[in-house]
């Protein structure tokens, strides 16, 4: 049989909206978590009087084991339908979720926005402190255009049609406002606990005529591999291997790399010739987007190359910027941001201090203001930025993988951005 297409899926939404239970149940129904494992979690959660936790428990256990480095097959976060294979790239509830989503090595191809129908729960998610809007806006800013809304916890409102319609209308209005095309966004009424409409329609919502959640996922289109673009590979690590020499490693974001290619590392400008390419300890004849590889380079010593540099072909080198214009969304800054602010930005595998030189304009609550004095949480702004040293980066429209960044300060992600244009090359 032909290889099934593969999509990276991200599950987003407010903290108490039942993402873990729904995702755990979905993995179970898709056969990714077997019955024996599920029975074990059911027993353990019953034992502490929390029987309804079994699906969330399954997900949390897998997550814990993965984080502890127990050799868990990542398949636990993989599941298949008749049509496609999905990898959940960030298990719900992860506190570094926002940072992972932006600097994540894998770009999400599609998102499931989980919204609770529970009285008070839905409202909390949409409140100023809620994450429903923030996550949806983040997904859109990062170019995740395919979305399904799972209206979860329908069992808590007796599968009420009025409640479903109220949520659909309110979330719909918000999604339309940030640029989603509503005709392409299914709103599926589900129960993560009871399993209604995850894989099968259990007849609880006769008023709803659309697809189940799994069927809606199968409506997503798999991504095209950007093999036609120039090679871009951000360096993750550099090894020195005896008998082979210097071996940089990283993930190919765009383009193709083959042995004998003439490559250049930016911003250092060091050049070399690809000798061999390895993936999963086997030599390969070419590396494509999505491949995590190590490659040996003739004429290069370990001190010549460092993490955060970007590899390209010599005839189409990665761009090195002295100044760029970005669209920035402020999420969690303890005070306000003014010109001159110099936090660290994480871009690709690199992090570099960067100054907010000029606030060109901001949009807040639908109103646009030119040259504002400050930016605060919830503002979206166009900003001219200057890295403290020349840095390899690209515009989001040309290379989405290398054109998005997180702004980190005081140990948290304070803002996210995408690079609109590179104003001055180094």
C-alpha positions in Angstrom: 0.0 0.0 0.0 1.2 3.5 -0.7 2.6 5.5 2.2 -0.1 7.4 4.0 0.4 11.1 4.3 1.8 12.4 7.6 0.6 15.5 9.5 1.9 17.2 12.6 -1.0 18.1 14.8 -1.1 20.5 17.7 -3.8 20.5 20.4 -4.5 23.9 21.8 -7.0 25.6 24.1 -7.5 26.7 27.7 -6.0 24.8 30.6 -9.2 23.1 32.1 -11.0 22.4 28.9 -10.4 18.7 28.9 -7.6 18.5 26.3 -5.8 15.7 28.0 -8.8 13.5 28.5 -10.0 14.1 25.0 -6.6 13.5 23.5 -6.0 10.3 25.6 -9.4 9.0 24.6 -8.7 9.8 20.9 -5.4 7.9 21.0 -7.1 5.0 22.6 -9.9 4.9 20.0 -7.3 5.1 17.3 -5.5 2.1 18.7 -2.4 4.0 19.7 -2.8 3.0 23.4 -3.7 -0.6 23.9 -6.5 -2.0 26.0 -4.2 -3.5 28.6 -2.4 -0.2 29.3 -5.8 1.5 29.4 -7.2 -1.0 31.9 -4.1 -0.4 34.1 -4.7 3.4 34.1 -8.4 2.9 34.7 -7.6 0.8 37.8 -5.1 3.2 39.1 -7.3 6.2 38.7 -10.3 4.3 40.2 -8.2 3.5 43.2 -7.9 7.1 44.1 -11.5 7.8 43.3 -10.8 9.6 40.1 -12.1 7.1 37.6 -12.8 9.8 35.0 -9.1 10.6 34.9 -8.1 7.5 33.1 -7.6 9.0 29.6 -5.8 12.1 30.9 -3.8 9.8 33.1 -2.7 7.7 30.1 -1.5 10.8 28.4 0.3 12.1 31.5 2.0 8.8 32.2 3.3 8.7 28.6 4.4 12.3 28.8 6.2 11.8 32.1 8.0 8.7 30.9 9.0 10.5 27.7 10.3 13.4 29.8 12.2 11.1 32.1 13.8 9.6 29.0 12.3 6.2 29.5 12.5 4.6 26.0 8.9 5.1 25.0 8.2 4.7 21.4 7.1 8.1 20.2 4.3 6.1 18.6 2.3 6.9 21.7 1.8 10.3 20.3 1.3 9.0 16.8 -2.0 7.6 15.7 -3.5 6.6 12.3 -6.8 6.8 10.6 -7.7 5.0 7.4 -6.5 8.0 5.5 -3.5 9.7 7.3 -0.9 9.4 10.1 -0.8 12.0 12.8 1.9 13.0 15.3 0.8 15.2 18.2 3.8 17.5 18.4 3.1 19.0 21.8 1.1 17.0 24.3 -1.6 19.2 25.8 -1.0 21.0 29.1 2.7 21.4 28.6 3.7 24.5 30.4 6.4 25.4 27.8 3.8 24.9 25.2 3.9 28.4 23.8 7.7 28.4 23.5 7.7 24.9 22.0 5.1 25.9 19.5 7.2 28.8 18.2 10.6 27.4 18.4 9.3 23.9 17.9 11.5 21.8 15.6 8.3 20.7 13.8 5.9 23.2 12.4 2.3 22.2 13.1 0.4 21.4 9.9 -3.0 21.7 11.6 -4.5 22.4 15.0 -7.4 21.2 17.1 -8.8 24.0 19.3 -10.5 22.5 22.3 -13.2 24.6 23.9 -15.2 23.5 26.9 -19.0 23.8 26.8 -19.2 23.6 30.6 -21.0 26.6 32.2 -18.4 29.0 33.3 -15.6 27.0 31.7 -16.0 28.4 28.2 -16.2 31.9 29.6 -13.0 31.5 31.6 -11.2 30.4 28.5 -12.3 33.5 26.6 -11.6 35.9 29.5 -8.5 38.2 29.4 -6.5 35.6 31.4 -7.8 32.7 29.3 -5.8 30.9 26.7 -8.4 30.2 24.1 -7.8 33.5 22.2 -4.0 33.5 22.8 -3.5 29.9 21.5 -5.8 30.5 18.5 -4.0 33.8 17.6 -0.7 32.1 18.1 -1.6 29.3 15.7 -2.7 31.8 13.1 0.4 34.0 13.5 2.6 30.9 13.0 0.9 30.0 9.8 -1.3 27.1 11.0 -4.2 27.7 8.7 -6.0 24.3 9.1 -8.2 24.2 12.2 -10.9 22.1 13.8 -12.8 23.3 16.9 -13.7 20.5 19.3 -16.6 21.8 21.5 -15.7 19.5 24.4 -17.5 18.5 27.7 -20.9 18.5 25.9 -21.9 15.8 28.5 -21.8 18.5 31.2 -24.6 20.5 29.4 -26.7 17.5 28.4 -25.5 17.9 24.8 -27.5 21.1 24.6 -28.0 22.5 21.1 -28.4 26.0 22.4 -25.1 25.9 24.2 -23.3 24.4 21.2 -24.7 27.2 19.0 -23.8 29.9 21.4 -20.1 28.7 21.5 -20.0 28.2 17.8 -21.2 31.7 17.2 -18.8 33.4 19.7 -15.7 31.4 18.8 -16.6 31.7 15.2 -16.7 35.5 15.4 -13.3 35.6 17.1 -11.7 33.1 14.6 -13.1 35.1 11.6 -11.6 38.3 13.2 -8.1 36.8 13.2 -8.3 35.6 9.7 -9.7 32.0 9.7 -12.2 31.1 6.9 -15.1 29.7 8.9 -16.4 27.6 6.0 -13.3 25.5 6.4 -13.5 25.2 10.2 -15.7 22.3 11.5 -17.1 22.8 15.0 -17.5 19.3 16.3 -19.6 18.8 19.6 -17.7 16.1 21.5 -17.4 14.4 24.9 -13.8 13.5 25.8 -15.0 11.3 28.7 -17.9 9.5 27.0 -16.3 9.5 23.6 -19.2 11.0 21.6 -18.1 12.2 18.2 -14.4 11.4 18.7 -14.5 8.4 16.4 -18.2 7.6 16.2 -21.4 9.5 16.5 -23.2 8.1 19.6 -26.4 9.8 18.7 -26.2 12.4 21.4 -26.3 15.4 19.1 -29.0 14.8 16.5 -28.9 18.5 15.5 -25.3 18.2 14.3 -24.8 16.9 10.8 -21.1 17.3 10.4 -18.1 15.0 10.7 -16.8 13.3 13.8 -13.5 14.6 15.1 -11.5 11.9 13.4 -13.3 12.5 10.1 -12.7 16.2 10.5 -8.9 15.6 10.9 -9.0 13.5 7.7 -10.2 16.7 6.0 -6.8 18.3 6.6 -4.4 18.5 3.7 -0.9 17.1 4.3 1.9 19.6 3.8 4.0 19.8 0.7 7.7 19.3 1.4 9.5 22.5 0.4 12.2 20.7 -1.6 12.1 23.3 -4.3 13.4 26.1 -2.0 17.0 26.7 -1.3 18.7 24.6 1.3 18.3 25.8 4.9 19.5 23.8 7.8 19.9 25.3 11.3 22.7 23.7 13.3 21.6 21.9 16.5 24.9 20.3 17.6 28.5 19.8 16.3 30.3 16.6 17.0 33.9 15.6 16.5 34.1 11.9 15.5 37.4 10.2 15.1 38.1 8.9 11.7 35.3 11.0 10.2 36.1 14.6 11.5 33.7 17.4 12.2 30.0 16.4 12.0 27.4 19.1 12.4 23.8 18.0 12.9 20.3 19.5 12.6 17.0 19.3 10.8 16.7 20.2 7.1 14.0 22.9 7.0 13.9 23.5 3.2 15.7 22.3 0.1 17.8 19.2 -0.4 21.3 18.3 0.7 23.5 15.7 -1.1 27.1 14.5 -0.7 29.6 16.7 -2.7 27.4 19.8 -2.2 29.3 23.0 -1.7 27.9 24.5 1.4 28.3 27.7 3.5 27.6 28.3 7.2 26.1 31.7 8.1 26.8 34.1 9.7 30.4 32.9 9.9 30.8 32.5 6.2 32.8 29.2 6.6 32.6 26.9 3.6 33.1 23.2 3.0 32.0 20.2 0.9 29.5 17.7 2.2 31.2 14.3 2.5 28.6 11.9 3.9 25.1 12.3 5.3 23.7 10.1 8.0 20.2 9.6 9.4 19.4 7.1 12.1 23.0 5.8 11.9 22.7 5.0 8.2 24.2 6.8 5.3 21.7 8.4 2.9 22.1 9.7 -0.6 20.1 12.9 0.0 18.4 14.7 2.9 15.0 16.3 2.5 12.9 18.7 4.6 12.0 17.2 8.0 15.0 14.9 8.1 17.2 15.1 11.2 20.7 14.4 10.0 24.4 14.5 10.8 26.8 15.3 8.0 30.6 15.3 7.7 32.3 18.2 6.0 35.7 18.2 4.5 38.0 21.1 5.5 36.2 22.1 8.6 37.3 21.9 12.3 34.9 21.7 15.2 35.7 25.3 16.3 34.7 26.6 12.9 31.0 25.9 13.4 28.5 26.5 16.2 24.9 25.8 17.1 22.5 28.4 15.7 24.3 28.9 12.4 22.4 28.1 9.3 23.7 26.0 6.4 22.8 26.7 2.8 24.4 26.1 -0.6 27.2 28.5 -1.6 25.2 29.7 -4.6 22.2 30.6 -2.4 23.5 31.4 1.1 21.3 32.0 4.1 20.5 35.7 4.7 22.3 37.4 7.5 20.5 40.4 9.0 21.6 43.6 10.7 18.1 44.9 11.0 14.6 43.5 10.3 10.9 44.4 10.6 8.7 42.0 12.5 5.1 41.6 13.4 5.2 41.0 17.2 2.5 39.9 19.5 3.0 40.7 23.2 1.6 37.9 25.5 3.1 37.9 28.9 5.2 40.9 29.7 5.2 41.9 33.4 5.3 45.6 32.6 5.5 47.3 29.2 7.8 47.3 26.2 9.4 50.5 25.0 12.0 51.3 22.3 15.4 50.2 23.4 14.1 47.0 25.1 16.7 44.2 24.4 15.5 40.7 25.3 16.7 37.4 23.8 15.0 36.1 20.8 14.9 32.3 20.0 14.9 31.7 16.2 15.6 28.3 14.7 18.2 26.8 16.9 19.7 30.2 17.7 19.2 32.7 20.5 20.5 36.2 20.3 19.8 39.5 22.1 17.8 41.8 20.0 16.8 45.5 20.4 13.3 46.8 19.8 14.5 49.9 17.9 11.3 51.5 16.6 7.7 50.7 17.3 6.2 51.4 13.9 2.5 50.8 14.7 0.4 48.8 17.0 -3.1 47.3 16.9 -5.0 46.8 20.1 -8.7 45.9 20.4 -9.1 46.5 16.7 -7.6 50.1 16.8 -4.4 50.9 15.0 -2.0 53.5 16.3 1.2 54.8 14.5 4.5 55.1 16.4 3.1 54.1 19.9 5.3 54.9 23.0 4.8 51.4 24.5 3.5 48.0 23.9 1.6 45.9 26.5 0.1 42.5 26.8 -2.4 41.7 24.0 -0.9 44.3 21.6 0.1 43.2 18.1 2.7 45.5 16.6 5.1 46.1 13.7 8.6 46.7 15.1 12.0 47.4 13.7 14.5 45.1 15.4 18.3 45.0 15.5 20.2 41.9 16.7 23.3 42.7 18.8 25.3 40.8 16.3 24.6 39.8 12.7 22.3 36.8 12.7 21.1 34.3 10.0 17.4 34.6 9.6 14.8 34.8 6.8 11.5 36.4 6.1 8.4 34.4 7.2 6.9 34.5 3.7 10.0 33.0 2.1 11.0 30.6 4.8 8.3 30.2 7.5 10.5 27.8 9.4 13.2 30.4 9.9 11.0 33.5 10.0 9.3 33.0 13.3 10.7 33.6 16.8 9.9 33.8 20.5 10.9 36.7 22.7 12.2 35.3 26.1 12.9 37.4 29.1 13.0 36.6 32.9 12.6 32.9 32.1 9.4 33.1 30.2 8.1 33.8 26.7 6.9 37.4 26.7 6.1 37.8 23.0 6.2 36.0 19.7 6.9 37.3 16.2 7.3 36.7 12.5 9.8 38.4 10.3 8.1 40.5 7.7 11.2 41.8 5.9 15.0 42.0 6.3 15.8 45.7 6.0 19.6 45.6 6.2 21.7 42.6 5.3 25.1 42.2 7.1 
